């Protein structure tokens, strides 16, 4: 690892950037928050956070040409982590305020609103069951609780290609985390999930320090 290695946090005007950056710094990661593709291009890893509406977020990514950077990142082998809305943006599409295509890094997964019987947003702590082979969850106990705040979710369950963890809300199971090669994503907020969330960020920083990844995920 280079002594100058850092995690880039993607600023497109739609994320809780400060809390994400502070949590990463707490696990020892140097952090650079930027809206510039050029400034982020030399990062050891990227975090794509996000809150708000899918369409508005995607428009801002495109306006700043950050969508190009993110689509190319997988080929670099360097780790990428989407958080909350960041997970949804990496999927095939979303039907929030009309069907819109996403970035497609998880091309088989679609983002849909929770069923009508469920109150939204889904907000609070839920146990998460994960793929024990996913390096993002190394050292995290099965069923550890994580904090969620969302109305839309990736429609996929553990065992489906790309789904690394699942959680339940009411009578629905949904994708709590995704993994494909060097690309990861969590629907929960690690920065708000106390010890288990910090472990996820620490694991991600460890992957960044090791350099480009090879191979495929779940």
C-alpha positions in Angstrom: 0.0 0.0 0.0 1.2 3.5 -0.8 1.8 5.8 2.1 -0.5 8.2 0.3 -3.4 5.8 -0.1 -6.8 7.2 0.8 -10.5 6.5 0.4 -12.4 8.8 -1.9 -16.0 9.8 -0.8 -18.0 10.8 -3.8 -19.7 14.1 -3.4 -22.7 14.7 -5.7 -24.7 16.8 -3.3 -26.9 13.9 -2.1 -25.0 12.2 0.7 -24.4 12.4 4.5 -20.8 13.0 3.6 -19.5 14.2 7.0 -20.8 11.2 9.0 -19.4 8.8 6.4 -16.0 10.5 6.4 -15.8 10.6 10.2 -16.6 6.9 10.5 -14.0 6.0 7.9 -11.4 8.2 9.7 -12.3 6.5 13.0 -11.2 3.1 11.5 -7.9 4.7 10.4 -8.6 5.5 6.7 -7.4 8.8 5.2 -10.4 10.3 3.5 -10.8 12.8 0.6 -14.3 14.1 -0.1 -14.6 15.4 -3.6 -17.0 16.0 -6.5 -14.1 15.9 -9.0 -13.5 12.7 -11.0 -9.9 13.7 -11.4 -9.3 14.1 -7.7 -11.0 10.8 -6.9 -9.3 8.8 -9.7 -6.2 8.1 -7.6 -8.0 6.8 -4.6 -7.4 3.3 -3.3 -11.1 2.8 -3.0 -14.4 4.8 -3.4 -17.5 5.2 -1.2 -20.7 6.3 -2.9 -23.0 7.4 -0.1 -26.5 8.9 -0.6 -29.8 10.0 0.7 -32.8 11.3 -1.3 -34.4 10.5 -4.6 -32.9 8.1 -7.2 -33.6 10.3 -10.2 -32.2 13.5 -8.8 -29.1 11.7 -7.5 -28.4 10.1 -10.9 -28.8 13.4 -12.7 -26.2 15.0 -10.4 -23.8 12.1 -10.9 -24.1 12.6 -14.7 -23.8 16.3 -14.5 -20.5 16.0 -12.7 -19.4 13.1 -14.9 -19.0 10.9 -11.8 -21.1 8.2 -13.5 -18.3 7.6 -16.0 -15.8 7.3 -13.1 -18.0 4.8 -11.3 -18.7 2.7 -14.3 -15.0 2.4 -15.0 -14.0 1.7 -11.4 -14.9 -2.0 -11.6 -12.3 -2.6 -14.3 -9.6 -1.1 -12.1 -10.1 -3.8 -9.5 -10.1 -1.2 -6.7 -12.8 -1.6 -4.1 -16.1 0.4 -4.5 -18.7 0.6 -1.7 -22.2 2.0 -2.3 -24.2 3.0 0.9 -28.0 3.3 1.1 -29.0 5.2 -2.0 -25.5 4.5 -3.3 -26.5 0.8 -3.4 -29.6 1.5 -5.4 -27.8 3.7 -7.9 -25.5 0.7 -8.7 -28.5 -1.5 -9.6 -30.2 -2.0 -13.0 -33.0 0.4 -12.5 -35.5 2.0 -10.0 -39.2 2.7 -10.2 -39.0 5.7 -7.8 -41.1 8.5 -9.5 -41.1 6.5 -12.7 -38.8 3.8 -14.1 -35.2 5.0 -14.5 -32.0 3.1 -15.4 -29.2 2.9 -12.8 -25.5 2.6 -13.3 -25.9 -1.2 -13.9 -22.9 -2.5 -11.9 -25.4 -5.0 -10.4 -27.3 -5.4 -13.7 -29.6 -8.2 -12.5 -31.0 -6.4 -9.5 -33.9 -3.9 -9.7 -34.9 -1.4 -7.0 -38.6 -1.3 -6.0 -40.7 0.3 -3.3 -41.7 -1.8 -0.2 -45.2 -3.3 -0.5 -48.3 -1.3 0.3 -48.9 -3.1 3.6 -45.6 -1.8 5.0 -45.1 1.7 6.5 -42.3 3.6 4.8 -39.7 4.7 5.3 -38.4 1.6 6.9 -36.4 3.0 9.8 -34.5 1.3 12.6 -32.4 -1.6 13.5 -32.7 -5.0 11.8 -30.7 -8.2 12.0 -28.7 -9.0 8.9 -27.8 -12.5 7.7 -24.7 -12.4 5.4 -22.7 -14.7 3.1 -19.8 -15.8 5.3 -17.5 -15.6 2.3 -18.1 -11.9 1.8 -15.0 -10.0 3.0 -17.0 -7.0 3.9 -18.5 -9.0 6.8 -15.4 -10.6 8.1 -15.6 -10.7 11.9 -19.3 -9.6 11.9 -21.6 -12.1 13.8 -24.5 -13.6 11.8 -27.6 -11.7 12.7 -25.8 -8.6 13.9 -28.2 -5.6 13.8 -27.6 -2.7 11.4 -29.4 0.6 11.0 -31.7 1.2 8.0 -33.6 4.2 6.7 -35.2 3.7 3.3 -38.4 3.3 1.3 -37.0 1.4 -1.7 -34.9 -1.7 -1.8 -33.1 -4.1 -4.2 -35.5 -6.9 -4.8 -33.2 -9.9 -4.1 -32.5 -12.5 -1.4 -29.4 -14.2 -0.1 -28.3 -16.9 -2.6 -29.3 -14.8 -5.6 -26.3 -13.7 -7.8 -25.0 -10.4 -6.4 -26.8 -10.6 -3.0 -24.3 -10.8 -0.1 -26.8 -10.3 2.8 -30.5 -10.0 3.5 -32.8 -8.5 6.1 -36.5 -8.6 6.8 -39.1 -5.8 7.1 -42.5 -7.0 7.9 -43.2 -10.0 5.7 -40.6 -9.0 3.1 -37.0 -10.1 2.7 -34.7 -7.8 0.8 -31.1 -7.4 -0.2 -29.2 -5.8 2.7 -25.8 -5.9 1.0 -24.5 -6.7 -2.5 -21.1 -8.0 -3.7 -19.7 -8.6 -7.1 -15.9 -8.8 -7.5 -14.5 -5.5 -6.2 -17.9 -3.8 -6.0 -19.8 -3.8 -2.7 -22.9 -2.1 -1.4 -25.0 -1.9 1.8 -28.6 -0.8 2.1 -27.9 -0.1 5.8 -25.8 2.8 7.0 -22.5 1.5 8.5 -21.7 4.9 9.9 -24.9 4.7 12.0 -24.6 1.0 13.0 -22.1 1.3 15.9 -19.6 -1.5 16.4 -20.8 -3.8 13.5 -20.9 -0.8 11.1 -17.4 0.3 12.0 -16.2 -3.3 11.4 -17.7 -3.1 7.9 -15.8 0.1 7.2 -12.6 -1.3 8.7 -12.9 -4.4 6.5 -13.5 -2.1 3.4 -10.4 -0.1 4.3 -8.4 -3.3 4.6 -9.5 -4.3 1.1 -8.4 -0.9 -0.2 -5.0 -1.2 1.4 -4.4 -4.6 -0.2 -4.7 -3.1 -3.7 -6.8 -4.2 -6.7 -9.0 -7.3 -6.2 -9.4 -10.2 -8.5 -12.2 -12.7 -8.8 -15.9 -12.6 -8.4 -18.3 -12.2 -5.5 -21.5 -13.9 -4.6 
